[in-house]
């Protein structure tokens, strides 16, 4: 039986791991990020990958930093056939990668060399890309720079946000990995070196990049909002209150009103003017201290006093 050490953290990773388990690979160990405090009470929450591994009675390791840890020495002694990562979130030491008998490979959520880094799915959405996919590559010391073994493409729909696209790509990644492993074993592959002149990086999203600047175009705001939804969520100070926006659509207005002005408001519709004169129609919203809600509920409560022509977003905030 082909043995694997698997490294991953979010639901994307758990989907890939579940595929390996169902295909009867011998998962010798799982490595995931430490449990994190979540919510107002800051209760520790385990990753989806850890929860799955625990349910399957697989040994789990959670070093804060893998290089130089006690855990890395234990893992190197396992000497699996494959080391497989999928959205793990840490660099792996060369000595560990070299402990794999056959290969150390990564399931990456983009069509490399575009979007190397920790947030490829978010950046594909925020940049308005029409397609994305999965790349399976050999792991090397440089970030996401190894030769690409196989790829699979999917279209990005207007209805996608990072939640739906993560779910789609997890399935694509799982299936592509299960197709690719036997080919690596049989050496029926033709790895492709990445063109360094075409590299685009996708760094983790900063707090500043979560902020909505209404001087930008409606399309740019729409893409930013869906790229950050449902997590971490894009925010703006709306009528003086910190507010997260999760779902929108673009309306062609050709307005000469100032960005951040209410172009239309009814009991179930709220449209704000963007920097290009077009509108952002808000569909799901979360006022500070409240749960995510449909816009009609917002307009019947927190936003009930909003009026057309009112500038509710200060573009210099």
Buried (B, 14 or more C-beta within 10 A) or exposed (E): EBBBBBBBBBBBBBBBBBBBBEEEBEBBBBBBBEEEEEEEEEEEEBBBBBBBBEEEEBBBBBBEEBEEBEBBEEBBEBBBBBBBBBBBBBEBBEEBBEBBEBBBBBBBBBBBBBBBBBBBBBBBBBBBBEEBBBBBBBBBEEEBBBBBBBBBEBEBEEEBBBBBBBBBBBBBBBBBBBEBBEBBBEEEBEEBEBEEEEBBBBEEBEEEBBEBBBBBBBBBBBBBBBBBBBEBBBBBBBBEBEBBBBBBBBBEBEBEBBBBBBBBBEEEBBBBBBBBBBBBBBBBBBBEEBEBBBBBBBBEEBBEEBEEEEBBBBBEE
